[in-house]
Every structure is written in structure tokens, then in C-alpha cells.
Amino acid sequence: MGDSDRPGLKRELVELILEVAEVDLGEFPWPDQYVFVSAEGIDDLWVMEGAAQRLVAASQEVLAEIRRHMSVDIEELGTVRLGDALYQSRPKWARTIIEGQEKPLLEWLGEDLKDAINATAVRITAVRAIAKKRGQEPEVVEQTFYLYGPINDEHVLTRTIESQAPKYFANMEHGDRR
């Protein structure tokens, strides 16, 4: 059962939304739905929606900060098993077109350009597919036009579930590091 399925947690969340929204519906009996039925109109629901959105945004910021701290800990002390998952911290990488290779890339794409461009960039999967279609090595074409490198000192926290974890995971206990 997930946390969102727990009635107590839902009740606390509804009460927090009402508090943030500064909406007073008085005392209300549970089940949870009654609080929404008790709203005096669409305006109360609208105010509660805004409060819920602010709480979601704040929760996402808190979660991101927690993950940053976990990533730093894992980067310093090593991969760790927590529950049924393996947590790792890896450098954040980015792919960029090599400076000066923008025009050669577009020329190389030629008539396949429409297949490779989306609203913001040249899709790397399309470049690889076009290379294959032309009988060229996708890795060579990719390395000709793209550069890979870490983004500053940023790291990304990865969570791998038990069924997809490496073999050594099976021998680890909760809290064990590697």
C-alpha cells in the first residue's frame, strides 16, 4: 500500500490544504470526500486547488533537496542499498554539438533533416537511425558531431529496483555500501 492510500496521511494532507488555502469549512466528519462536498462553491474549490498546487511544488522542491543530499552522501561514501533499491550517484552528463559542427551536421542530414529535427534540437536517436540507414557506423557519426561531458560538478541520484540491480545487490543488506 502506497503512502497516498493511507487514510491518516490523506486526512493530514486535506487539513494542510485547507490551512494553506485559509478556507474554513468548520468541523467535518470523515470520509475524505465530505470536505470537498462541504465547499461552499467553486471559489472554495479553486482556492483549495491553488493551495494543493503550492504544496505539490513545495514537496517537489523538498524532494529535490533530499535527493541532492543523498547524492552527495552516496558520492562520498559509495553506492548503498536502501530497502529494495540500490542508490548510486553518477556525474550528470550532457551531449552538445561540437562547436563548428552545426552546419556540417545539417549538411550531413540533408534530405533526412525533417526526420531528425524536433521543436528544440536534432534528435540523437534520429541521427543514429539515419547513419544506420546509410550504412554508416552510428557511433562514428555521433562522435563526429557530438561532444559528451560532465555538467559542472553536478551528480544525479539513481535508484535501481531489485529486479534490475546488478548481481552484487543480492548479497547486500539494508544500509550496506559498495
C-alpha positions in Angstrom: 0.0 0.0 0.0 1.4 3.4 -1.0 1.6 6.4 1.3 -1.2 8.1 -0.7 -3.5 5.1 0.2 -3.2 5.7 3.9 -6.3 7.4 5.2 -4.4 9.2 8.0 -2.0 10.7 5.6 -4.8 11.8 3.3 -6.6 13.4 6.2 -3.5 15.3 7.2 -2.9 16.5 3.6 -6.5 17.7 3.3 -6.2 19.6 6.6 -2.9 21.1 5.4 -4.5 22.2 2.1 -7.3 23.8 4.0 -4.8 25.6 6.2 -2.7 26.8 3.3 -5.8 27.8 1.4 -7.1 29.6 4.5 -10.5 28.0 3.9 -12.6 27.2 7.0 -15.2 24.6 6.4 -15.8 24.1 10.1 -15.8 20.7 11.7 -16.5 17.9 9.2 -16.9 14.2 9.6 -14.8 11.9 7.5 -14.7 10.1 4.9 -12.4 12.4 3.0 -14.8 13.2 0.3 -17.1 15.2 2.7 -14.7 18.1 2.9 -14.9 18.7 -0.8 -18.7 18.3 -0.9 -18.8 20.8 2.0 -17.1 23.5 0.0 -19.4 26.4 -0.4 -18.8 26.7 -4.1 -16.4 26.7 -7.0 -14.4 29.5 -5.4 -13.5 27.4 -2.3 -12.5 24.5 -4.6 -10.4 26.9 -6.7 -8.6 28.3 -3.6 -8.0 24.7 -2.4 -6.7 23.7 -5.8 -4.2 26.6 -5.7 -3.1 25.6 -2.2 -2.7 21.9 -3.3 -0.6 23.0 -6.3 1.7 25.1 -4.0 2.1 22.2 -1.7 3.0 19.9 -4.6 5.6 22.4 -5.8 7.0 22.8 -2.3 7.0 18.9 -1.9 8.9 18.6 -5.2 11.5 21.2 -4.0 11.9 19.4 -0.7 12.3 16.0 -2.5 14.9 17.5 -4.9 16.9 18.8 -1.9 16.7 15.4 -0.2 17.9 13.8 -3.3 20.8 16.3 -3.6 21.9 15.5 -0.1 21.5 11.7 -0.7 23.6 12.1 -3.9 26.4 13.9 -2.0 26.4 11.3 0.7 26.5 8.4 -1.9 29.1 10.2 -3.9 31.4 10.5 -0.9 30.6 7.1 0.8 29.6 4.9 -2.1 26.6 3.1 -3.5 24.1 2.0 -0.9 21.2 -0.5 -0.6 18.2 1.1 1.0 15.2 -1.3 1.3 14.6 -3.0 -2.0 16.6 -0.5 -4.1 20.2 0.4 -5.0 21.1 4.1 -4.8 24.0 5.4 -6.8 25.3 8.8 -7.6 26.7 9.5 -11.0 28.1 12.6 -12.8 25.4 14.4 -14.8 26.4 14.3 -18.5 25.2 16.3 -21.4 25.5 15.9 -25.2 26.2 19.0 -27.2 27.0 19.6 -30.8 30.8 20.2 -31.2 31.4 23.9 -31.8 31.7 24.5 -35.6 29.9 21.2 -36.4 26.4 22.6 -36.5 26.5 23.4 -40.3 28.3 20.1 -41.2 25.7 18.2 -39.2 22.8 19.8 -41.1 24.6 19.2 -44.4 25.2 15.6 -43.5 21.5 15.2 -42.6 20.5 16.6 -46.0 17.1 15.4 -47.1 16.7 13.4 -43.8 16.7 16.7 -41.8 12.9 16.7 -41.3 13.2 13.2 -39.7 15.8 14.4 -37.2 14.6 17.8 -36.0 12.1 18.3 -33.2 11.0 21.6 -31.8 14.2 22.2 -29.9 17.1 20.1 -31.3 18.4 17.4 -33.5 17.3 14.1 -32.1 20.3 11.8 -31.5 18.2 8.7 -32.0 17.3 10.0 -35.4 20.9 10.7 -36.3 21.8 7.2 -35.2 19.0 5.7 -37.3 19.9 7.8 -40.4 23.5 6.6 -40.1 22.4 3.0 -40.0 20.1 3.6 -42.9 23.1 5.0 -44.9 25.3 2.0 -43.9 27.5 4.1 -41.6 28.5 3.4 -38.1 26.2 5.3 -35.7 28.9 5.7 -33.1 31.3 7.2 -35.5 28.7 9.7 -36.8 27.7 10.6 -33.3 31.4 11.2 -32.2 31.9 13.3 -35.4 29.2 15.8 -34.4 28.6 15.5 -30.7 30.7 16.0 -27.6 29.9 14.4 -24.2 31.0 15.8 -21.0 30.0 16.3 -17.3 27.9 19.3 -16.4 29.9 21.3 -13.8 30.2 19.1 -10.8 26.6 18.0 -10.8 25.6 14.4 -9.9 22.4 12.5 -10.5 20.9 10.2 -7.9 19.8 6.9 -9.5 17.5 4.4 -7.9 17.6 0.9 -9.3 14.9 -1.6 -8.3 15.9 -5.0 -7.1 14.8 -6.8 -10.3 17.1 -4.5 -12.4 20.0 -4.2 -10.0 23.5 -5.7 -10.6 24.2 -9.2 -9.2 26.1 -7.9 -6.2 22.9 -6.3 -4.9 21.6 -9.7 -3.8 24.4 -10.0 -1.3 23.8 -6.6 0.2 21.7 -5.8 3.3 19.8 -2.6 4.0 22.4 0.1 4.6 25.4 -1.8 3.1 27.6 0.2 0.8 29.8 -0.6 -2.1 
